[in-house]
Amino acid sequence: MPIALRLCSARMSRTSIELRHLRCFLAVAEEGNLTRAAARLHLTQPAVSRTLASLEKQLGARLVDRSTHHLALTPEGRAFRDRAAAAVAAFDAAVDPGRLRHRPLRLGHAWSAFGPYTTPLLRRWQRDHPETPLELLRIDDRTAGLLRGEVDAALLRGPVEIPGLVTEQLLTEDRVAALPADSPLAARPELTLTELATETAVLNAVSGTTTLDLWPPDARPRTTLTVANTDDWLSAIAAGRGIGVSSVSTAALHPHPGVTYRPLPDAPPLPVLLAWRATSRHPATEALAELAREIARGE
């Protein structure tokens, strides 16, 4: 009997969506191509098309735009993707025999993890909780995979106000400017946001926390360069394409021969948070939060 996820609404009370519908949709969303999705699922392309059409019919919404040569998710499809991924991840974790015996605690981060406290956290967890492996996963996403169900908890930076997430601030980090090593600004001991306003700002639009709102309204960079992850951010700055703003943990954990970091004392500090989903908390989440608090306090 297929395992179904029933949609709880009066209009759809007699409708069921099976796990195969979700896996099919996620394959299409990730591959961006029906042929590759079919090969990944070991199905024919017509079977994938029928399954996707059935899912859209049952949801009453178009999830994939087929009007172009390259498939693209509709706004409804993008919103449904995270929920579908979380549902599939939860199912896979629930039926994994290995996880039933020793379910690891998956801790996500988009960059810099817990800063200089990362190694102490991992070592003390291994010492105090050997029965629960702690897996540290870098995922280039604003919630480090938390909303998609790829991790159980996440270390995040900057304010996070997303329904369904519980957050706890562990500490704050000072901000730094990241400059091309040969920039004249790199010779200064420290900088201000206004002194950076004449440069192109390199912004990580996927997982970063810096936006133009960080600068005063009358002294903001006029040009920006958007990248998708920390590696591309560093490469762009090292190549002289612009400057960036991040936290002191980035300077410590992401050194680069072509990038110089300088303090930005007039920029507000960046909060470091531990976050988890309110409805599906791992049994060891509270223990992780307590240990993180102790380490942040220097205990």
C-alpha angles and dihedrals in degrees: 000000000000117000107241135196106214118214109228107222134107092240092054101031092124096043126096131190116207128215090249090063091055094046090049093050092047091050091052091046093050098041097040088211133082094216094053091043090052092050091049092051094041090238136119119263093244089053091053091048092050093048092049092047090049091052092049091049093051092047093044091227137099108241102176129044107220096178095099134058089250115053115237132190118246118228087264089050093052091050092048094046095071093048092047092049091050092050094049092045091050091050093048091049092048095055098038106111092205092054091048089061101038109006108192123223106238112210115192131200134171096210139346095010107211093343114228089351093064097094095043089050093051094044096047092045091053090049097045101034108031090153092065116052114216111220116197111205128184110213121174098227134107090250095032091242095310097122091046092053094244093124137027097222136003141208106226135178128217128020114320118193106170122144112248096027126107115207134189123189111230101178144322130251129209117242127243136193117238112212138176105267091238095049115119087231090063089070092065120092092226139356143209129228090246091057089057095049094091091058131081109262115226107212128191099218095183107051106355127107102209118101133161087264087077089073125070110268092246096046109046128136110266095212133043138190116208122212133174106226146011094266093056090044091057093044093052093050093045089051090057095247094129148311132276141204123219141137133288089256090064090054091050099043101032107047115170128185091225097047130075122195122210130181119260103201095175094056116094115252119261118241118228113212139190109217136184138167114270094217102046110034119171111240091242097050095100091050089052092049092050093049092048090051092051093050092047089053090051095248 
